[in-house]
Each structure stands twice: as C-alpha cells, then as structure tokens.
Amino acid sequence: MRTPEELRRRLLSRWHNQRRHWLQGQGEWPLALSIDPPTEAKVLADWAHFDGWLAQWRDVSRGGEGVVRYEARTWSRVGEQRIPCAWQFAAPAAVAGTLRQLARWSVAKQRFDALAAWQADAAWQAELSRHFDLLADLDDTDFGCLCRVVEWLWQHPASGLYPRQLGISGIDSKWIESRRGVVSAWVGALQGCGSSGDFHSVTGLRAAPDRLRMRLLDPALRAALAGLADIEAPVDELVELALPVRQVLIVENLVTGLACEELPGTLVFMQRGYAVDALARLPWVASLPVFYWGDIDTHGFAILSRLRMHLPQAQSLLMDETTLLEFKQLWGREEKPHAATAFSHLTDAEQDLYRALREGEYKQVRLEQERIAWDFAWRRIVSNLAP
C-alpha cells in the first residue's frame, strides 16, 4: 500500500536519473508505478488506514496528476472494492507536471531540440542532455550568449585568438571564463573530440602564456639585468636567460620568496604550486642544484615528487620530521589529504613522513611554510645553500 507521497519520492528519483534520456526521446511510455494494492486480509486488519489511503489516491485522481489506474476487486468479506493499482504517466511532461517541474521541463526541452538540430549526431545530443539544469534554468540572455559563443568556436576551429578578441555581442573574457566547462564540452562534442583535451586545445583559443616569478638573491646576478631583482615573465622568454646562476631555490609561498635574503649565486622561484613542471622547460635549471621548500603536508610531498619527475636532482628543505616537531604548537589540519598511498620520487624518509601525515601518527597534520619562524628557516636554508 504505497501512498502518493511515497511514489512522488520514487518519481522524483526517476526524474533526476532519467530526464536526460527523456530529453533525447528515450524511455518507455506510458510510465507506470505500482501502487502495491492491499490484500483483503490487510484491509480487514486496519480498515481506517485503508480508508485513509484510498482517500489519498482519490484526491490524486481528482487533481489530475497523471492517471491513477483502478481495478475492481470482489472480496468474500469486504465485497466489491475499486482499488488503485498503478500511477501512470503518458509522457515526460506529465511527470514534470506532477513534480511541479513542468515550466523547467518545457524550457529545457525547447532549448534541447533547438540545439540538437545543429548536428544530427548522437554524441552531441548525449552531451547536451547532460546539462538539463543549465538548459532549464539559464536566463535567456546568458543562454543566447552561450549559443553564440559555442557556434562561433565550432565554426572557427583553431582561431588562435584570445577570448577578449572574439567579436561576439555581449561576450567578454570574464563571461567565457565563468562558462568554460560547458563551452569546452559542447564545442568538443560538436567537433567530435568529446571531452579530451583542455579548454584551449578544444576551443582553439589562445591561452595566456604561463609565467614564472623569480627573485635574484645575488647583487652580481641583479647587475647583469640592470639591477632588476624581482622578475615575472613568460616561461618561453626565460628559456634563453643567460645568468651566472649557481643554484635554484623553489618555495611554495609568495611571501616566503619575497622574504628571502642575499645569497650568492642563488635565484628563487615562488608560488608555483603543482605547476612546478614548467621549471623543467628552462634548460639552464636542469643542470643546476635545485632545492625545494614546501608545506609539510601530503600535498607538499606530492608537489616535491612531481618536481623530481622533471628535475630529479631536487633536494627538499625544512620538510622533515625534526622541523615538524619543532613547531608542533603551530600545526594546522589538512582537510583533504592527497589520495595517493605512496610516491615514486620521494626518499625513504620523505615517504615515511608522507605516510604518517596521510594515515599514521601525524594524520591530517599540516605545518604551513609561512608558520615556521623565519630566523630558524633562513639559517637552515643558508646552511644548505651557502657556498
């Protein structure tokens, strides 16, 4: 004896799971949900409950929510009863109406049909259908912008333009940035390449050049660049940099890099996060001693391992258990530890500490680089890097 409320919950689950298929005209109709009618024994066991249940379904029938199908039952003790047996819906619109979703369904279906007509391709229609909420809820202005951008990029592959160069009414680079996920997915589907590739390779738009920020910690190095000390430039432009650098320090935090003091022959790169692989594009770095100082947490060691994939000579600084315990009062909590159980480019000691941080004695402990006392940190750096 399922109640209307129970079947509405089941219908809502079916709606969320199947509406993208329904947009494509799939599904078997009419859709029927069994009401699980009672036996005579169950009716006799609690007549008041049965009578209330029957009244609920009569209300549904009068309300026009789908079609309640009844069957006549003749029982020996109760006599003839007209019992609701199934709740039936002729089409997706009927389901949507029952769930108070008809306006959203109508908008989504209209937009889906218009876009599906761009290209008679199953992959394109499947991709569109995954975006039901966007099709249903995006206001007309934004939806029009989205269609114009996707159509332009589809028709102009490999344009090599920056987003702000697109001559599309109502569009700027901020708008494209806010919608890059759906833009990339739709353009990729139209081009037949699916979701493979990043945003720029799929859309053909030009990415802003990757940039590195560095400081020269030696007056002799600065003199070679007319006194410049703090430099940020595209990676490709730094490839040919010719300076008498003797060693490289990499720090995770910008302010830490700015705080670094004078150190002969030393250049410091800062604020790269996981993008440390860009440093391997600089051939002059590959031949130098490299030192990395990151946070003592699982992601800090993940970055260190990633760095060593490209620069295997990299040594870690201030990422050991001694440093961790020295500043125990400054520990924080790492809310989302890295998922990997181990990394192939860590030393045994580093790997042991990584495991302890991930699932052992120091589980979810985090000691951020900037919390370590500067005097302590700089003395350690100098002792490792000074000639």
For each residue, the residues with C-beta under 8 A, 3 or more apart:
1: 35 36 37 38 42 49 50 53
2: 6 7 33 34 35 36
3: 6 7 53 56
4: 7 8 56 57 59 60 87
5: 8 9
6: 2 3 9 10
7: 2 3 4 10 11 33 35 87
8: 4 5 11 12 98 99
9: 5 6 12 13
10: 6 7 13 14 33
11: 7 8 14 15 33 87 95 98 99
12: 8 9 15 16 99
13: 9 10 16 17
14: 10 11 17 18 31 95
15: 11 12 18 19 95 96 99 101
16: 12 13 19
17: 13 14
18: 14 15 21 22 27
19: 15 16 22 23 92 105 108 132
20: 23 24 129 130 132
21: 18 24 26 27 129
22: 18 19 25 26 27 92
23: 19 20 108 109 112 128 129 132 135
24: 20 21 116 125 126 129
25: 22
26: 21 22
27: 18 21 22 31 92
28: 31
29: 89 90 91
30: 67 88 89 90 91
31: 14 27 28 88 89 95
32: 69 86 87 88 89
33: 2 7 10 11 86 87 88
34: 2 85 86
35: 1 2 7 57 68 84 85 86 87
36: 1 2
37: 1 71 73 83 84 85
38: 1 42 43 50 53 83
39: 42 43
40: 43 44 73 75 76 77 78
41: 44 45
42: 1 38 39 45 46 50
43: 38 39 40 46 47 50 75 78 81
44: 40 41 47 77 78
45: 41 42
46: 42 43 49 50
47: 43 44 50 51
48: 51 52
49: 1 46 52 53
50: 1 38 42 43 46 47 53 54
51: 47 48 54 55
52: 48 49 55 56
53: 1 3 38 49 50 56 57
54: 50 51 57 58 83 84
55: 51 52 58 59
56: 3 4 52 53 59 60
57: 4 35 53 54 60 61 68 84
58: 54 55 61 62
59: 4 55 56 62 63
60: 4 56 57 63 65 66 68 87
61: 57 58 68 84
62: 58 59
63: 59 60
64:
65: 60 97 98
66: 60 87 88 89 90 94 95 98
67: 30 87 88 89 90
68: 35 57 60 61 84 86 87 88
69: 32 84 85 86 87 88
70: 82 83 84 85
71: 37 82 83 85
72: 80 81 82 83
73: 37 40 80 81 82 83
74: 79 80 81
75: 40 43 78 79 80 81
76: 40
77: 40 44
78: 40 43 44 75 81
79: 74 75
80: 72 73 74 75
81: 43 72 73 74 75 78
82: 70 71 72 73
83: 37 38 54 70 71 72 73
84: 35 37 54 57 61 68 69 70 87
85: 34 35 37 69 70 71
86: 32 33 34 35 68 69
87: 4 7 11 32 33 35 60 66 67 68 69 84
88: 30 31 32 33 66 67 68 69
89: 29 30 31 32 66 67 94 95 98
90: 29 30 66 67 94
91: 29 30 94 95
92: 19 22 27 95 96 105 109
93: 96 97 102 105 106
94: 66 89 90 91 97 98
95: 11 14 15 31 66 89 91 92 98 99 101
96: 15 92 93 99 101 102 104 105 106
97: 65 93 94 100 101 102
98: 8 11 65 66 89 94 95
99: 8 11 12 15 95 96
100: 97
101: 15 95 96 97 104 105
102: 93 96 97 105 106
103: 106 107
104: 96 101 107 108 136 137
105: 19 92 93 96 101 102 108 109 136
106: 93 96 102 103 109 110
107: 103 104 110 111 135 136
108: 19 23 104 105 111 112 132 135 136
109: 23 92 105 106 112 113
110: 106 107 113 114
111: 107 108 114 115 135 143
112: 23 108 109 115 116 125 128 129 135
113: 109 110 116 117
114: 110 111 117
115: 111 112 118 128 147
116: 24 112 113 119 120 124 125 128
117: 113 114 120
118: 115 124 151 190
119: 116 124 190
120: 116 117
121: 124 125 189 190 192
122: 125 126
123: 126 127 189 192 194
124: 116 118 119 121 127 128 189 190
125: 24 112 116 121 122 128 129
126: 24 122 123 129 130 189
127: 123 124 130 131 185 186 188 189
128: 23 112 115 116 124 125 131 135 186 189
129: 20 21 23 24 112 125 126 132
130: 20 126 127 185
131: 127 128 134 135 182 185
132: 19 20 23 108 129 135 136
133: 136 137
134: 131 137 138 182
135: 23 107 108 111 112 128 131 132 138
136: 104 105 107 108 132 133
137: 104 133 134
138: 134 135 142 143 146
139: 142 143
140: 143 144
141: 144 145 170
142: 138 139 145 146
143: 111 138 139 140 146 147
144: 140 141 147 148 170
145: 141 142 148 149 168 170 171 175
146: 138 142 143 149 150 179 182 183
147: 115 143 144 150 151
148: 144 145 151 152 168 169 170 171
149: 145 146 152 153 166 168 171 176 179 183
150: 146 147 153 154 183 186 187 190
151: 118 147 148 154 155
152: 148 149 155 156 166 168
153: 149 150 156 157 159 183 187 203 204 205
154: 150 151 157 187 190 191
155: 151 152
156: 152 153 159 204
157: 153 154 191 204
158: 204
159: 153 156 204 205
160: 204 205 206
161: 165 166 205 206
162: 165 173 205 206 208
163: 166 172 173 176 177 205
164: 172 173
165: 161 162
166: 149 152 161 163 171 176
167:
168: 145 148 149 152 171
169: 148
170: 141 144 145 148 175
171: 145 148 149 166 168 175 176
172: 163 164 175 176
173: 162 163 164 176 177
174: 177 178
175: 145 170 171 172 178 179
176: 149 163 166 171 172 173 179 180 183
177: 163 173 174 180
178: 174 175
179: 146 149 175 176 182 183
180: 176 177 183 184 199
181: 184 185
182: 131 134 146 179 185 186
183: 146 149 150 153 176 179 180 186 187 199 203
184: 180 181 187 188 195 198 199 202 203
185: 127 130 131 181 182 188 189 195
186: 127 128 150 182 183 189 190
187: 150 153 154 183 184 190 191 202 203
188: 127 184 185 191 193 194 195 196 197 202
189: 121 123 124 126 127 128 185 186 192 194
190: 118 119 121 124 150 154 186 187
191: 154 157 187 188 202
192: 121 123 189
193: 188 196 197 202
194: 123 188 189
195: 184 185 188
196: 188 193 202
197: 188 193 201 202
198: 184 201 202
199: 180 183 184 202 203 205
200: 203 204 205 206 207
201: 197 198 204
202: 184 187 188 191 193 196 197 198 199
203: 153 183 184 187 199 200
204: 153 156 157 158 159 160 200 201
205: 153 159 160 161 162 163 199 200
206: 160 161 162 200
207: 200 210
208: 162
209: 234 235 236
210: 207 234 235 275 278
211: 232 233 234 235
212: 232 233 234 235 238 269 272 278 279
213: 230 231 232 254 257 269 270 271
214: 230 231 232 267 268 269 270
215: 229 230 231 257 258 260 267 268 270
216: 221 222 225 228 229 231 243 267
217: 221 249 260 261 262 263 264 266 267 268
218: 221 222 262 263 264 265 266
219: 222 223 262
220: 223 224 244 264 265
221: 216 217 218 224 225 243 244 245 265 267
222: 216 218 219 225 227 228 229
223: 219 220 226 227
224: 220 221 243 244
225: 216 221 222 228 231 243
226: 223
227: 222 223
228: 216 222 225 231
229: 215 216 222
230: 213 214 215 258
231: 213 214 215 216 225 228
232: 211 212 213 214
233: 211 212 237 238
234: 209 210 211 212 237 238
235: 209 210 211 212 238 239 278 281 282
236: 209 239 281
237: 233 234 240
238: 212 233 234 235 241 282
239: 235 236 281 282 283
240: 237
241: 238 282 284
242: 284
243: 216 221 224 225 267 284
244: 220 221 224 265
245: 221 248 265 266 267 284 288
246: 264 265 266 288 289 387
247: 265 266 267 288 289 290 291 385
248: 245 266 267 268 269 279 285 288 289 290 291
249: 217 260 263 266 267 268 269 291 293 317 381 385
250: 268 269 270 272 276 279 290 291 292 293 307 314
251: 256 257 260 268 269 270 271 292 293 294 369
252: 256 270 271 272 273 293 294 295 300 303 369
253: 256 257 270 271 368 369 370
254: 213 257 258 270 271
255: 258 259 370
256: 251 252 253 259 260 270 293 369 370
257: 213 215 251 253 254 260 268 269 270 271
258: 215 230 254 255 270
259: 255 256 374
260: 215 217 249 251 256 257 263 268 378 381
261: 217 378
262: 217 218 219
263: 217 218 249 260 266 381 382 385 386
264: 217 218 220 246 386 387
265: 218 220 221 244 245 246 247 387
266: 217 218 245 246 247 248 249 263 385
267: 214 215 216 217 221 243 245 247 248 249
268: 214 215 217 248 249 250 251 257 260
269: 212 213 214 248 249 250 251 257 272 279
270: 213 214 215 250 251 252 253 254 256 257 258
271: 213 251 252 253 254 257
272: 212 250 252 269 275 276 278 279
273: 252 276 303
274: 302 303 306
275: 210 272 278
276: 250 272 273 279 292 303 306 307 310
277: 280 281 306 307 309 310
278: 210 212 235 272 275 281
279: 212 248 250 269 272 276 282 285 290 307 310 311
280: 277 285 286 310 311
281: 235 236 239 277 278
282: 235 238 239 241 279 285 286
283: 239 286 287
284: 241 242 243 245 287 288
285: 248 279 280 282 288 290 311
286: 280 282 283 311
287: 283 284
288: 245 246 247 248 284 285
289: 246 247 248 313 315
290: 247 248 250 279 285 307 311 313 314 315
291: 247 248 249 250 314 315 316 317 381 384 385
292: 250 251 276 303 304 307 314 315 316 317 319
293: 249 250 251 252 256 316 317 318 319 369 377 381
294: 251 252 300 301 303 304 316 319 369
295: 252 299 300 366 367 368 369
296: 300 318 319 323 324 353 357 365 366 367
297: 300 301 334 337 357 365 366 367 368
298: 301 302 334 337 338 354 357 358
299: 295 302 303 334 337 338
300: 252 294 295 296 297 303 304 319 369
301: 294 297 298 304 305 319 338 343 346 350 353 354 357
302: 274 298 299 305 306 338 340 343
303: 252 273 274 276 292 294 299 300 306 307
304: 292 294 300 301 307 308 314 316 319 345 346 350
305: 301 302 308 309 343 344 345 346
306: 274 276 277 302 303 309 310 345
307: 250 276 277 279 290 292 303 304 310 311 314
308: 304 305 311 312 314 345 346
309: 277 305 306 312 345
310: 276 277 279 280 306 307
311: 279 280 285 286 290 307 308 314
312: 308 309 345
313: 289 290
314: 250 290 291 292 304 307 308 311
315: 289 290 291 292 384
316: 291 292 293 294 304 319 320 347 350
317: 249 291 292 293 380 381 384
318: 293 296 323 369 372 377 380 381
319: 292 293 294 296 300 301 304 316 323 350 353
320: 316 323 324 349 353
321: 324 325 349 353 356
322: 325 326
323: 296 318 319 320 326 327 367 372 380
324: 296 320 321 327 328 331 353 362 365 367
325: 321 322 328
326: 322 323 376
327: 323 324 330 331 367 371 372 373
328: 324 325 331
329:
330: 327 367 371 372
331: 324 327 328 365 366 367
332: 365 366 367 368 371
333: 364 365 366
334: 297 298 299 337 357 364 365 366
335: 364
336:
337: 297 298 299 334 357 358 363 364
338: 298 299 301 302 358
339:
340: 302 343
341: 355 358
342: 346 351 354 355
343: 301 302 305 340 346 351 354
344: 305
345: 304 305 306 308 309 312
346: 301 304 305 308 342 343 350 351 354
347: 316 350 351
348: 351 352
349: 320 321 352 353
350: 301 304 316 319 346 347 353 354
351: 342 343 346 347 348 354 355
352: 348 349 355 356
353: 296 301 319 320 321 324 349 350 356 357 362
354: 298 301 342 343 346 350 351 357 358
355: 341 342 351 352 358 359 360
356: 321 352 353 359 360 361 362 363
357: 296 297 298 301 334 337 353 354 360 362 363 364 365 366
358: 298 337 338 341 354 355 363
359: 355 356 363
360: 355 356 357 363
361: 356
362: 324 353 356 357 365
363: 337 356 357 358 359 360
364: 333 334 335 337 357
365: 296 297 324 331 332 333 334 357 362
366: 295 296 297 331 332 333 334 357
367: 295 296 297 323 324 327 330 331 332 371 372
368: 253 295 297 332 371
369: 251 252 253 256 293 294 295 300 318 372
370: 253 255 256
371: 327 330 332 367 368
372: 318 323 327 330 367 369 376 377
373: 327 376 377
374: 259 377 378
375: 378 379
376: 326 372 373 379 380
377: 293 318 372 373 374 380 381
378: 260 261 374 375 381 382
379: 375 376 382 383
380: 317 318 323 376 377 383 384
381: 249 260 263 291 293 317 318 377 378 384 385
382: 263 378 379 385 386
383: 379 380 386
384: 291 315 317 380 381
385: 247 249 263 266 291 381 382
386: 263 264 382 383
387: 246 264 265
